[in-house]
Amino acid sequence: MNSILDLPGWSIVGKRVDDLGYEFQAEFATQPQACTKCGTVGRLYKHGLKAATYRDSPIRGKPVRILANVQRYKCRECGETFQQPLAGMEDGRLMTQRCAGYIAEQSLIDPFTTIARHLGVNETTVRTIAQEHIQRIVEAREPPEAHYLGIDAVSIGQRVHAIFTDVGNRRVIDLLASRDKRSVAHWLNDYRHRTGITAVAMDMWRPYREVSQDLLPGVPVVIDKFHLVKLATKGLENVRRRLCADRSSAVKTSLLRSRPSLLRRAHKLTEKQRQSRDMTLEKVPELREAYELKESLLSIYELPKDEASRECREWLKRIPKGMAKDFEEIRSALRDWRPEIFNYFDHPITNGYTEAVHSVAKASSRVGRGYSFDVLRARILLNELAMPTPEIEKAVEAETEDCEHDRWQIVDRFAERAFARQKLLAELGNRCSCCLGRFNYQQLQVEHLKAIVPGEHTSAMTLVCSSCNRRFRSDQDSGDPSTSIF
């Protein structure tokens, strides 16, 4: 097994590289003793060879083909013929188990067309294996417990889906095929951790609130402050647009240019933006009044709950009749959703993480046009690709316990590796440069990839996944010089 194939019982008898990738001619020496049909031992004879080409996961960024003459056998007892069982090969498919595992793992990260191109196979093959893998893991998945539940809607393609998140621990719980009240109620009723929910964050959509009140009695519904900020800003923007249409070209230009400084919170403005804002507000007193309304309402989040509630009532009274239409949406929200808005003071949770998941869902949909809902759902629920900060000190402590190297040399070596890894991660985007798959940060190691066939050169420092690293180390164990830098 000590070869770049890293397959038990297989040996390489020839290898070359061409425009289609690497081609290995290999033999599998282990012979069967019993008939695979009837189980009789010692009654087999050889019945010819069958040429077969198997696909493997990529090496050095190129597709891999394994050419083998597979021995066929016939049983004297039952008369049946069968093919020599091959260790490391996927049953029913002309590929290695490693290749099938590569497809399954990468199907949650990369587009099917990209995986098919990396392997040199048909996209249908990738899609079939991916769907089988997704069905298995989704059926076995148990929605995690959430004390702070987020409910929102996400638009993917032509459909709108309900999405549930654990806003406290920043993770997706589930994605539904629809966002209608019945679907949401059915899911929430079946959620086994329902009794442990402390509060529910949602946007201002009545069906969600009704379902929550019916199935989670006594659990507060929270409208996070983002929605109030959005509506207050929209009211100011309505005033600005109305005034812009009625003013001369000089004032109109000022109103257009001052938009960013007007919409941003006052304490976040730069000195230049503050000057631009003040100049515009001085020219247009009505806009100043609208701006002060916006800022005074949003400042309630800096007050205690009871004081904020009183200030909100006073704020509604201060809206001029001429601006009632401009601020109608926020007036309606404060009238219809007042308890939920002020629940934020008791449970300061937001649906910010849920909103952020929208971009992930839409990105998955864009890169995988034609994906079924089940595939998109699995990609959102199960793709945990991340880039955590490296823990250099822990690695140093682990190594100094087992060796006598100078501690500072080890620190320097790990620091060098960490710097190289961060740089390569930025360049390669968490992608193994050998098999081209995308992986979690911890699964990638800094290595040199040695030559496979005559004429190739050892690669520069690059990132490889644990599987590819094992293949190259298997090859070096067979007598090749080590090329690992760490």
C-alpha positions as CSV (number, residue, x, y, z in Angstrom):
1,M,0.0,0.0,0.0
2,N,3.0,2.3,0.3
3,S,2.5,4.3,-2.9
4,I,0.8,7.4,-4.0
5,L,-2.4,5.4,-4.5
6,D,-2.7,4.7,-0.8
7,L,-4.9,1.7,-1.5
8,P,-4.6,-1.6,0.4
9,G,-3.3,-4.5,-1.8
10,W,-2.6,-2.3,-4.8
11,S,0.7,-1.7,-6.5
12,I,1.7,0.6,-9.3
13,V,3.2,-1.0,-12.4
14,G,3.3,2.1,-14.6
15,K,2.4,5.8,-14.5
16,R,2.2,8.8,-16.8
17,V,0.7,12.2,-17.1
18,D,-1.2,13.6,-20.1
19,D,-3.7,16.4,-20.9
20,L,-6.4,14.4,-19.1
21,G,-4.4,14.1,-15.9
22,Y,-2.5,11.3,-14.2
23,E,-2.8,7.7,-15.4
24,F,-1.7,4.8,-13.1
25,Q,-1.5,1.2,-14.3
26,A,-2.1,-0.8,-11.2
27,E,-2.5,-4.4,-10.0
28,F,-4.4,-5.9,-7.2
29,A,-2.7,-9.1,-6.0
30,T,-5.1,-10.5,-3.4
31,Q,-7.1,-13.4,-4.8
32,P,-10.5,-14.6,-3.5
33,Q,-10.7,-18.0,-1.8
34,A,-14.5,-18.4,-1.8
35,C,-17.2,-17.9,-4.3
36,T,-19.0,-14.6,-3.7
37,K,-22.3,-16.1,-5.0
38,C,-22.6,-19.4,-3.1
39,G,-19.7,-19.2,-0.6
40,T,-18.0,-22.4,-1.6
41,V,-14.2,-22.4,-0.8
42,G,-11.6,-23.8,-3.1
43,R,-13.7,-24.4,-6.2
44,L,-12.7,-21.3,-8.3
45,Y,-10.8,-21.0,-11.5
46,K,-9.8,-18.0,-13.5
47,H,-12.2,-16.9,-16.3
48,G,-10.4,-14.2,-18.2
49,L,-9.5,-10.6,-17.6
50,K,-11.6,-7.5,-17.8
51,A,-10.0,-4.1,-18.5
52,A,-11.4,-1.3,-16.3
53,T,-10.7,2.3,-15.6
54,Y,-11.4,3.7,-12.1
55,R,-11.5,7.3,-11.1
56,D,-9.7,8.6,-8.0
57,S,-9.6,11.9,-6.2
58,P,-7.3,14.5,-7.9
59,I,-3.5,14.7,-7.3
60,R,-1.6,18.0,-7.8
61,G,-4.8,19.5,-9.2
62,K,-5.2,16.9,-12.0
63,P,-7.8,14.2,-12.5
64,V,-6.6,10.6,-11.7
65,R,-7.3,7.4,-13.7
66,I,-6.4,3.9,-12.4
67,L,-6.2,1.3,-15.2
68,A,-6.5,-2.3,-14.1
69,N,-7.0,-5.7,-15.6
70,V,-9.5,-7.2,-13.2
71,Q,-9.5,-10.9,-12.9
72,R,-12.8,-12.7,-13.5
73,Y,-13.6,-16.1,-11.8
74,K,-16.0,-19.0,-12.3
75,C,-17.2,-21.3,-9.5
76,R,-17.2,-25.0,-10.3
77,E,-19.8,-25.6,-7.7
78,C,-22.6,-23.1,-8.7
79,G,-21.4,-22.2,-12.2
80,E,-21.6,-18.5,-11.5
81,T,-19.0,-16.0,-12.6
82,F,-17.9,-12.9,-10.7
83,Q,-15.3,-10.2,-10.7
84,Q,-12.3,-10.2,-8.4
85,P,-13.3,-8.2,-5.2
86,L,-11.1,-5.0,-5.2
87,A,-10.2,-3.4,-1.9
88,G,-10.6,0.4,-1.8
89,M,-13.1,0.5,-4.7
90,E,-16.7,1.7,-4.4
91,D,-19.2,-1.1,-4.9
92,G,-21.2,-0.6,-8.2
93,R,-19.1,2.3,-9.4
94,L,-15.9,2.7,-11.3
95,M,-14.2,4.8,-8.7
96,T,-12.3,4.5,-5.4
97,Q,-14.1,4.8,-2.1
98,R,-11.9,7.8,-1.6
99,C,-13.3,9.4,-4.8
100,A,-16.9,8.7,-3.7
101,G,-16.1,10.2,-0.3
102,Y,-14.5,13.3,-2.0
103,I,-17.7,13.8,-4.0
104,A,-19.9,13.4,-0.9
105,E,-17.8,15.9,1.1
106,Q,-17.4,18.5,-1.6
107,S,-21.0,18.3,-2.7
108,L,-21.9,20.5,0.3
109,I,-19.4,23.1,-0.7
110,D,-18.5,23.2,-4.4
111,P,-20.9,23.3,-7.4
112,F,-21.4,19.9,-9.0
113,T,-20.0,21.0,-12.3
114,T,-16.7,22.1,-10.5
115,I,-16.4,18.7,-8.8
116,A,-17.1,16.9,-12.0
117,R,-14.4,18.9,-13.8
118,H,-11.8,18.2,-11.0
119,L,-12.5,14.5,-11.2
120,G,-12.9,14.2,-15.0
121,V,-16.4,12.6,-14.6
122,N,-19.9,13.3,-15.7
123,E,-21.9,15.8,-13.6
124,T,-24.7,13.2,-13.4
125,T,-22.4,10.9,-11.5
126,V,-21.6,13.7,-9.0
127,R,-25.2,14.6,-8.6
128,T,-26.3,11.0,-8.0
129,I,-23.7,10.4,-5.3
130,A,-24.3,13.8,-3.7
131,Q,-28.0,13.2,-3.4
132,E,-27.6,9.8,-1.8
133,H,-25.1,11.3,0.7
134,I,-27.4,14.3,1.4
135,Q,-30.4,12.1,2.0
136,R,-28.5,9.9,4.5
137,I,-27.1,12.8,6.6
138,V,-30.3,14.9,6.5
139,E,-32.4,12.0,7.7
140,A,-30.0,11.3,10.5
141,R,-29.7,15.0,11.6
142,E,-31.4,16.2,14.7
143,P,-32.3,19.9,14.9
144,P,-30.2,21.4,17.7
145,E,-31.6,23.0,20.8
146,A,-32.1,26.7,20.8
147,H,-33.0,29.0,23.7
148,Y,-33.3,32.0,21.5
149,L,-35.1,31.1,18.3
150,G,-34.9,33.2,15.2
151,I,-37.6,32.9,12.5
152,D,-37.3,34.7,9.2
153,A,-38.1,34.3,5.5
154,V,-35.4,34.0,2.8
155,S,-36.1,34.3,-1.0
156,I,-34.2,31.8,-3.1
157,G,-35.0,31.9,-6.8
158,Q,-38.7,32.0,-7.3
159,R,-39.6,30.6,-3.8
160,V,-39.7,32.1,-0.3
161,H,-38.7,29.8,2.5
162,A,-39.0,30.0,6.2
163,I,-35.7,29.7,8.1
164,F,-35.1,28.9,11.7
165,T,-31.9,29.8,13.5
166,D,-30.3,29.6,17.0
167,V,-29.5,33.3,17.3
168,G,-27.8,32.7,20.6
169,N,-25.2,30.3,19.2
170,R,-25.3,31.6,15.7
171,R,-26.2,28.4,13.8
172,V,-29.0,27.3,11.4
173,I,-31.6,25.0,12.7
174,D,-33.7,24.3,9.6
175,L,-35.0,25.6,6.3
176,L,-38.5,24.9,5.1
177,A,-39.8,24.5,1.5
178,S,-42.4,27.2,2.2
179,R,-42.9,30.1,4.6
180,D,-46.7,29.7,5.0
181,K,-48.3,29.6,8.4
182,R,-49.2,26.0,8.2
183,S,-45.6,24.8,7.4
184,V,-44.1,27.0,10.2
185,A,-46.7,25.7,12.7
186,H,-46.1,22.1,11.7
187,W,-42.4,22.4,12.1
188,L,-42.6,24.2,15.4
189,N,-45.1,21.7,16.8
190,D,-42.7,18.9,16.0
191,Y,-39.6,20.6,17.3
192,R,-38.6,18.5,20.3
193,H,-36.8,21.4,22.1
194,R,-39.8,23.7,22.0
195,T,-40.2,23.8,25.7
196,G,-36.7,25.2,26.2
197,I,-37.2,28.3,24.1
198,T,-36.8,31.5,26.1
199,A,-37.6,34.1,23.4
200,V,-38.3,34.3,19.6
201,A,-36.8,36.9,17.3
202,M,-38.7,37.6,14.1
203,D,-39.6,40.3,11.7
204,M,-43.0,42.0,11.6
205,W,-45.1,39.3,9.9
206,R,-48.3,38.4,11.6
207,P,-48.5,34.7,10.7
208,Y,-45.2,34.1,12.5
209,R,-46.4,35.9,15.6
210,E,-49.7,34.0,15.6
211,V,-47.9,30.6,15.4
212,S,-45.6,31.6,18.2
213,Q,-48.4,32.7,20.4
214,D,-50.3,29.5,19.7
215,L,-47.5,27.0,20.2
216,L,-45.2,28.9,22.6
217,P,-47.6,30.5,25.1
218,G,-45.8,32.8,27.5
219,V,-42.7,33.0,25.3
220,P,-42.0,36.6,24.4
221,V,-41.7,37.6,20.7
222,V,-38.9,40.1,20.1
223,I,-38.7,42.5,17.2
224,D,-35.1,43.5,17.2
225,K,-34.1,47.2,16.9
226,F,-32.8,46.8,13.4
227,H,-36.4,46.9,12.1
228,L,-37.2,50.1,14.0
229,V,-34.0,51.7,12.7
230,K,-35.0,50.7,9.2
231,L,-38.5,52.2,9.5
232,A,-37.3,55.4,11.1
233,T,-34.7,55.8,8.4
234,K,-37.3,55.1,5.8
235,G,-39.5,57.9,7.2
236,L,-36.6,60.4,7.0
237,E,-35.9,59.2,3.5
238,N,-39.5,59.8,2.4
239,V,-39.3,63.4,3.7
240,R,-36.0,64.0,1.9
241,R,-37.3,62.7,-1.4
242,R,-40.5,64.7,-1.1
243,L,-38.5,67.9,-0.4
244,C,-36.0,67.1,-3.2
245,A,-38.8,67.1,-5.8
246,D,-40.0,70.5,-4.7
247,R,-36.7,72.4,-4.5
248,S,-34.5,74.3,-6.8
249,S,-31.6,72.5,-8.5
250,A,-29.0,73.9,-6.1
251,V,-30.9,72.7,-3.0
252,K,-31.7,69.5,-4.7
253,T,-28.0,68.8,-5.3
254,S,-27.3,69.4,-1.6
255,L,-30.1,67.0,-0.6
256,L,-28.8,64.3,-2.9
257,R,-25.2,64.6,-1.7
258,S,-26.2,64.7,2.0
259,R,-28.1,61.4,1.9
260,P,-25.4,59.2,3.4
261,S,-24.8,61.6,6.3
262,L,-28.5,61.9,7.0
263,L,-29.2,58.2,7.1
264,R,-26.3,57.3,9.3
265,R,-26.6,57.6,13.1
266,A,-25.2,61.0,14.3
267,H,-22.5,59.4,16.6
268,K,-21.1,57.5,13.7
269,L,-20.5,60.5,11.4
270,T,-17.0,61.8,10.5
271,E,-16.3,65.5,10.9
272,K,-16.7,66.0,7.2
273,Q,-20.0,64.2,7.1
274,R,-21.2,66.2,10.1
275,Q,-20.4,69.5,8.3
276,S,-22.3,68.3,5.2
277,R,-25.3,67.3,7.3
278,D,-25.4,70.6,9.2
279,M,-25.1,72.7,6.0
280,T,-28.1,70.8,4.4
281,L,-30.2,70.9,7.6
282,E,-29.6,74.7,7.9
283,K,-31.0,75.2,4.4
284,V,-34.0,73.0,4.8
285,P,-35.7,73.4,8.3
286,E,-38.4,70.8,7.6
287,L,-35.7,68.2,6.9
288,R,-34.0,69.1,10.2
289,E,-37.2,68.4,12.0
290,A,-37.5,65.0,10.3
291,Y,-33.8,64.2,11.1
292,E,-34.3,65.1,14.7
293,L,-37.4,62.8,14.9
294,K,-35.4,59.9,13.5
295,E,-32.5,60.5,15.9
296,S,-34.7,61.0,19.0
297,L,-36.6,57.8,18.3
298,L,-33.6,55.6,17.9
299,S,-32.0,57.0,21.1
300,I,-34.8,55.3,23.1
301,Y,-32.6,52.1,23.1
302,E,-30.2,54.0,25.4
303,L,-32.9,54.4,28.0
304,P,-34.4,52.0,30.6
305,K,-37.5,50.2,29.3
306,D,-40.2,52.2,31.2
307,E,-38.6,55.5,30.3
308,A,-38.2,54.4,26.7
309,S,-41.9,53.5,26.5
310,R,-42.9,56.9,27.7
311,E,-40.5,58.6,25.3
312,C,-41.9,56.6,22.5
313,R,-45.5,57.8,23.2
314,E,-44.3,61.4,23.4
315,W,-42.4,60.9,20.1
316,L,-45.6,59.9,18.3
317,K,-47.2,63.1,19.5
318,R,-44.4,65.2,18.1
319,I,-44.8,64.1,14.5
320,P,-46.1,67.1,12.5
321,K,-49.3,66.5,10.5
322,G,-47.4,67.3,7.3
323,M,-45.1,64.3,8.0
324,A,-47.7,61.8,9.1
325,K,-47.8,60.1,5.8
326,D,-44.0,60.0,5.6
327,F,-43.7,58.2,8.9
328,E,-46.9,56.1,8.5
329,E,-45.1,52.7,8.5
330,I,-43.3,53.3,11.8
331,R,-46.4,54.7,13.4
332,S,-48.3,51.6,12.4
333,A,-45.4,49.4,13.7
334,L,-45.4,51.1,17.1
335,R,-49.1,50.8,17.3
336,D,-49.4,47.1,16.2
337,W,-46.2,45.7,17.5
338,R,-45.5,47.8,20.6
339,P,-45.2,44.9,23.1
340,E,-42.9,42.9,20.8
341,I,-40.7,46.0,20.1
342,F,-40.2,46.7,23.8
343,N,-39.5,43.0,24.6
344,Y,-36.1,43.8,23.2
345,F,-35.2,45.6,26.4
346,D,-35.8,42.4,28.3
347,H,-34.3,40.1,25.7
348,P,-31.7,42.1,23.6
349,I,-31.5,39.5,20.8
350,T,-31.5,40.3,17.1
351,N,-32.1,38.4,13.9
352,G,-28.9,39.7,12.5
353,Y,-27.4,36.2,12.1
354,T,-30.5,35.0,10.4
355,E,-30.4,37.9,8.0
356,A,-26.7,37.1,7.3
357,V,-27.6,33.5,6.4
358,H,-29.7,34.9,3.6
359,S,-26.6,35.8,1.6
360,V,-25.2,32.3,2.1
361,A,-28.5,30.8,0.9
362,K,-28.7,33.0,-2.1
363,A,-25.0,32.4,-3.0
364,S,-25.6,28.6,-2.9
365,S,-28.5,29.1,-5.2
366,R,-26.6,31.2,-7.7
367,V,-23.6,28.8,-8.0
368,G,-25.9,25.8,-8.2
369,R,-28.7,26.7,-10.6
370,G,-30.9,23.7,-11.0
371,Y,-30.2,22.3,-7.5
372,S,-33.2,20.7,-5.8
373,F,-34.5,22.2,-2.6
374,D,-33.1,19.2,-0.6
375,V,-29.6,20.0,-2.0
376,L,-29.8,23.7,-1.2
377,R,-31.2,22.9,2.3
378,A,-28.3,20.5,3.0
379,R,-25.7,23.0,1.9
380,I,-27.2,25.6,4.3
381,L,-27.6,23.2,7.2
382,L,-24.4,21.2,6.9
383,N,-21.8,23.4,5.4
384,E,-19.7,24.5,8.4
385,L,-16.6,25.6,6.4
386,A,-14.8,28.1,8.7
387,M,-11.5,29.7,9.2
388,P,-10.8,29.9,12.9
389,T,-7.7,31.6,14.3
390,P,-4.7,29.1,14.6
391,E,-3.8,28.1,18.1
392,I,0.0,28.3,17.9
393,E,0.7,28.0,21.6
394,K,-1.2,24.7,21.9
395,A,0.7,23.2,19.0
396,V,4.0,24.4,20.5
397,E,3.1,22.8,23.9
398,A,2.1,19.5,22.3
399,E,5.4,19.3,20.4
400,T,7.7,20.4,23.2
401,E,6.4,17.5,25.3
402,D,7.7,14.9,22.8
403,C,11.0,16.3,21.6
404,E,14.1,18.0,22.8
405,H,14.2,20.9,20.3
406,D,14.8,24.4,21.5
407,R,11.5,26.0,22.4
408,W,12.2,29.2,20.6
409,Q,13.1,27.3,17.4
410,I,9.8,25.5,17.6
411,V,7.9,28.8,18.2
412,D,9.6,30.3,15.2
413,R,8.8,27.2,13.1
414,F,5.1,27.2,14.1
415,A,4.9,31.0,13.5
416,E,6.4,30.5,10.1
417,R,3.8,27.8,9.3
418,A,1.0,29.9,10.6
419,F,2.0,32.9,8.5
420,A,2.4,30.7,5.4
421,R,-1.0,29.1,6.1
422,Q,-2.8,32.4,6.5
423,K,-1.3,33.7,3.3
424,L,-2.2,30.5,1.4
425,L,-5.7,30.5,2.8
426,A,-6.2,34.0,1.5
427,E,-4.9,33.0,-2.0
428,L,-6.5,29.6,-2.3
429,G,-9.7,30.2,-0.3
430,N,-9.5,27.0,2.0
431,R,-8.9,24.9,-1.1
432,C,-6.5,22.0,-1.2
433,S,-4.1,22.6,-4.1
434,C,-3.7,18.8,-4.7
435,C,-7.3,17.5,-4.9
436,L,-8.8,21.0,-5.3
437,G,-11.4,20.3,-2.7
438,R,-12.5,22.9,-0.1
439,F,-12.0,22.1,3.6
440,N,-12.1,23.4,7.1
441,Y,-9.0,25.3,8.2
442,Q,-7.8,22.5,10.5
443,Q,-7.9,19.9,7.7
444,L,-5.3,21.8,5.6
445,Q,-1.6,21.5,6.1
446,V,1.4,23.3,4.6
447,E,3.4,21.0,2.4
448,H,5.5,20.7,-0.7
449,L,4.0,18.3,-3.3
450,K,6.7,16.1,-4.7
451,A,7.0,15.0,-8.4
452,I,4.8,12.0,-9.3
453,V,6.2,11.2,-12.8
454,P,9.6,12.0,-14.5
455,G,9.8,15.6,-15.7
456,E,7.7,17.1,-12.9
457,H,9.1,19.4,-10.2
458,T,8.4,19.6,-6.5
459,S,5.8,22.2,-5.9
460,A,6.3,25.4,-3.9
461,M,4.9,25.6,-0.4
462,T,1.2,25.0,-0.7
463,L,-1.9,23.7,1.2
464,V,-3.0,20.1,1.2
465,C,-5.8,18.3,3.0
466,S,-5.2,15.5,5.4
467,S,-6.2,12.8,2.8
468,C,-3.7,14.1,0.2
469,N,-1.0,14.5,2.8
470,R,-1.5,10.9,3.8
471,R,-1.1,9.8,0.2
472,F,2.2,11.7,-0.3
473,R,3.5,10.4,3.1
474,S,2.6,6.8,2.0
475,D,4.7,7.4,-1.1
476,Q,7.6,8.7,0.9
477,D,7.4,5.7,3.3
478,S,8.0,3.4,0.3
479,G,11.5,4.9,0.0
480,D,11.0,8.3,-1.7
481,P,12.7,11.2,0.1
482,S,10.5,13.3,2.4
483,T,9.2,16.5,1.0
484,S,7.2,17.7,4.0
485,I,8.5,20.9,5.4
486,F,6.9,20.4,8.8
